């Protein structure tokens, strides 16, 4: 979203993570940002296609609507209220056990 707004987010391959994104926002307590993101999802009818071509077609349909503002209001809210990074850091610090891998990690060195 920070590089092209919500339109770019949904247009690019990143659009497939929309469910994960909103669930993560709720998980870390970013309720206002999640509600804002939900407005973008609602423009797609409440479900955003995982298929990139389908998303692109839907974005084209949205762009043809007379009242469509290219997510401008949603983007502006996001940019003015972008505290996601701070909330993510706080969540990780408050839930360290969720970020520990229980198992083995195969480490290898690359020859340079």
KAUR-V509450 format. One record per backbone hydrogen bond with DSSP energy under -0.5 kcal/mol. NH is the residue of the N-H (numbers start at 1). CO is the residue of the C=O. E is the energy in kcal/mol with one decimal. If there is no record, write none. Layout:
# KAUR-V509450
((NH	CO	E) (NH	CO	E))
This chain:
# KAUR-V509450
((5	1	-1.9) (8	4	-1.1) (9	5	-2.0) (10	6	-2.6) (11	7	-2.3) (12	8	-2.7) (15	12	-1.9) (16	13	-1.8) (17	14	-2.2) (18	15	-1.1) (21	17	-2.9) (22	18	-2.2) (23	19	-2.4) (24	20	-2.6) (25	21	-2.2) (26	22	-2.1) (27	23	-2.4) (28	24	-2.1) (29	26	-1.0) (30	25	-3.0) (31	29	-1.4) (34	30	-2.4) (35	31	-2.5) (36	32	-1.9) (37	33	-2.5) (38	34	-2.4) (39	35	-1.1) (40	36	-1.0) (41	37	-2.0) (42	38	-2.8) (43	39	-1.1) (44	40	-0.6) (44	41	-1.5) (45	42	-1.8) (46	41	-1.9) (49	47	-0.5) (55	51	-2.3) (56	52	-2.6) (57	53	-2.5) (58	54	-2.3) (59	55	-2.7) (60	56	-2.3) (61	57	-2.2) (62	58	-2.5) (63	59	-2.5) (64	60	-1.2) (65	61	-0.6) (65	62	-1.4) (68	65	-1.2) (72	69	-1.6) (75	71	-3.4) (76	72	-2.7) (77	73	-2.1) (78	74	-2.1) (79	75	-2.8) (80	76	-2.2) (81	77	-1.4) (82	79	-0.6) (83	81	-2.0) (87	83	-2.2) (88	84	-2.9) (89	85	-2.5) (90	86	-2.3) (91	87	-2.2) (92	88	-2.6) (93	89	-2.5) (94	90	-2.0) (95	91	-1.3) (96	93	-0.5) (98	95	-1.6) (99	96	-1.9) (100	97	-1.0) (102	100	-0.6) (103	101	-1.0) (106	104	-0.5) (107	105	-1.0))
